[in-house]
Amino acid sequence: MAFRRKPGRYTLPLIQHPPQPAVLSVMDPASLKYAKTHEWVRVEGDVATVGITDFAVRQLTDLVYIELPSPGRTLAAGEEFGVIESVKAASDLYAPVGGEVLQANESLADDLSVLSADAFGQGWMIRMKIADRSSLDKLLDRAAYEEHCRSEEH
């Protein structure tokens, strides 16, 4: 890369970047795995992105508070990793798979409405490095999760 000299300063030539594909904020719910405790999991390689389902958000209604774990915390499958509160209830959040927390979606604390608007996308809660992929076998697919939700409504 060559610099062009202008009086008193150096500038870099303009670099053209190819256009980036649009990012879809909503994940396809049919491609996810689900826990009976209403958490969803999206697996990419050895990283799991975890959130709560739209069903859980509707059940909780007016959300007021969320507490998520710090990166570095190790969780076992089924272990509580946080709390979400609404005006009518507080609900524990459970890790659907075991592993190390890599990242928490800290922006949720400032705007819980994201969970209602985009539970399967921008409403993700934590990203984890999966310790044991066999725990994924215990999770439900979308059809089984929907059946589970229907049974809870009765």
C-alpha positions in Angstrom: 0.0 0.0 0.0 1.4 3.4 -1.0 0.9 6.6 0.9 0.1 9.7 -1.1 1.9 12.8 0.2 -0.1 16.0 0.8 1.4 19.1 2.2 1.7 18.5 6.0 0.1 15.1 6.2 -0.1 11.5 4.9 -3.2 9.8 3.7 -4.1 6.3 2.9 -5.8 5.4 -0.4 -9.5 4.6 -0.2 -10.1 0.9 0.2 -13.3 -0.5 -1.3 -14.9 -3.3 0.8 -17.4 -5.7 -0.8 -20.9 -5.2 0.5 -21.7 -7.3 3.5 -24.8 -9.6 3.4 -27.8 -8.4 5.5 -27.8 -9.9 8.9 -31.1 -11.5 9.8 -31.9 -10.8 13.4 -34.5 -13.6 13.8 -33.2 -17.2 13.8 -35.4 -19.9 12.3 -37.1 -21.5 15.4 -37.3 -24.8 13.5 -33.5 -25.0 13.4 -33.1 -24.6 17.2 -33.1 -27.1 20.1 -35.3 -26.5 23.2 -35.3 -27.3 26.9 -38.6 -28.0 28.7 -37.7 -25.0 30.9 -38.2 -22.8 27.8 -34.7 -22.0 26.8 -33.6 -22.4 23.2 -30.2 -23.3 21.9 -28.5 -22.5 18.5 -25.3 -24.5 17.9 -22.5 -23.3 15.7 -19.5 -25.5 15.9 -18.7 -25.8 19.6 -20.5 -22.6 20.6 -24.1 -22.5 21.8 -26.2 -19.4 21.8 -28.9 -19.5 24.4 -32.1 -17.5 25.0 -35.7 -17.9 26.1 -38.5 -18.7 23.8 -41.3 -16.4 22.7 -43.7 -18.7 24.6 -41.8 -17.9 27.9 -41.7 -14.2 27.1 -45.5 -14.2 26.6 -46.1 -16.1 29.8 -44.0 -13.7 31.8 -45.5 -10.6 30.2 -44.1 -7.2 31.4 -40.4 -7.8 31.9 -38.6 -5.6 34.4 -35.2 -7.1 35.3 -32.7 -9.7 34.1 -29.5 -11.1 35.7 -27.0 -12.9 33.5 -23.7 -14.7 34.3 -20.3 -13.2 33.8 -18.0 -14.7 31.1 -15.8 -17.4 32.4 -18.4 -19.0 34.6 -18.7 -22.8 34.0 -22.2 -24.2 34.0 -23.5 -27.8 34.1 -26.5 -28.7 31.9 -29.6 -27.8 33.9 -27.8 -25.4 36.2 -29.4 -22.0 36.9 -27.5 -19.3 35.1 -29.6 -16.2 35.8 -33.0 -14.7 36.6 -35.6 -12.9 34.6 -38.4 -10.9 36.4 -41.7 -9.5 35.3 -44.3 -7.6 37.2 -46.0 -10.9 38.0 -43.2 -13.4 38.6 -39.5 -14.1 38.8 -38.2 -17.0 36.8 -34.9 -18.8 36.9 -32.9 -19.3 33.7 -31.3 -22.7 33.2 -28.4 -23.8 31.0 -29.7 -26.3 28.4 -26.1 -27.5 27.8 -23.0 -27.5 30.0 -20.0 -25.4 29.2 -18.2 -22.1 29.8 -19.9 -18.8 29.4 -18.1 -16.9 26.7 -20.4 -13.8 26.5 -23.6 -12.4 28.0 -25.9 -10.1 26.2 -25.5 -7.1 28.5 -27.6 -4.9 26.4 -30.8 -6.7 27.5 -30.6 -5.1 30.9 -31.1 -1.7 29.3 -33.9 -2.8 27.0 -35.9 -5.9 27.9 -38.4 -5.1 25.1 -35.9 -6.8 22.7 -37.0 -10.1 24.2 -40.6 -9.5 23.2 -39.7 -8.2 19.7 -37.0 -10.7 18.8 -36.7 -13.5 21.3 -34.9 -15.8 18.8 -32.5 -13.1 17.5 -31.3 -10.0 19.3 -32.9 -11.4 22.5 -30.1 -14.0 22.9 -28.8 -14.2 26.5 -25.5 -16.1 26.6 -23.0 -17.7 24.4 -21.3 -20.8 25.7 -18.5 -23.1 24.7 -20.1 -26.5 24.8 -18.3 -29.0 27.1 -20.3 -32.1 26.2 -22.3 -32.3 23.0 -24.2 -35.3 24.2 -26.4 -33.0 26.3 -27.9 -31.7 23.1 -29.5 -35.1 22.6 -31.7 -34.5 25.6 -33.2 -31.3 24.1 -36.4 -31.1 22.1 -36.9 -30.2 18.5 -39.5 -27.4 17.6 -42.4 -29.8 17.1 -41.8 -31.6 20.5 -41.3 -28.2 22.2 -44.6 -26.9 20.8 -46.4 -30.0 22.0 -44.8 -29.5 25.5 -46.1 -25.9 25.5 -49.6 -27.0 24.6 -49.6 -29.4 27.5 -48.5 -26.6 29.9 -51.4 -24.4 28.8 -54.0 -26.9 30.0 
